[in-house]
Amino acid sequence: MEYEELINRIHDWAHHRKIDRADPRVEFMKMTEELGELSAAYNKQNHERLVDSIGDLQIALLIFCQLVGVDHKKALTAAYREIADRQGETTSAGVFIKQSDLERKN
């Protein structure tokens, strides 16, 4: 399924359930709840639950974007442009350090 078709289906699903007219704070709380679920699934190394939580989080994020008037695809594209040429290195612990921060240490 292509991005546009998936987004339209999610919007239709949300509209049918009147979620697209909900208070944005409700979807924001759903996102925070899903982050907790995601963390628990990750800590328990439960891959199936991890996938489910990521999906639920993405749907809540899409609906939240719609409620607050943010174009999700535009936001995602802007975020990628922000990091696309980012220079730096990743530590052995998996933490990314920006090149500018590395240069300040030297």
Secondary structure, 3 states (H helix, E strand, C coil): CCHHHHHHHHHHHHHHCCHHHCCHHHHHHHHHHHHHHHHHHHHCCCHHHHHHHHHHHHHHHHHHHHHHCCCHHHHHHHHHHHHHCCCEEECCCCCEEEHHHHHHHC
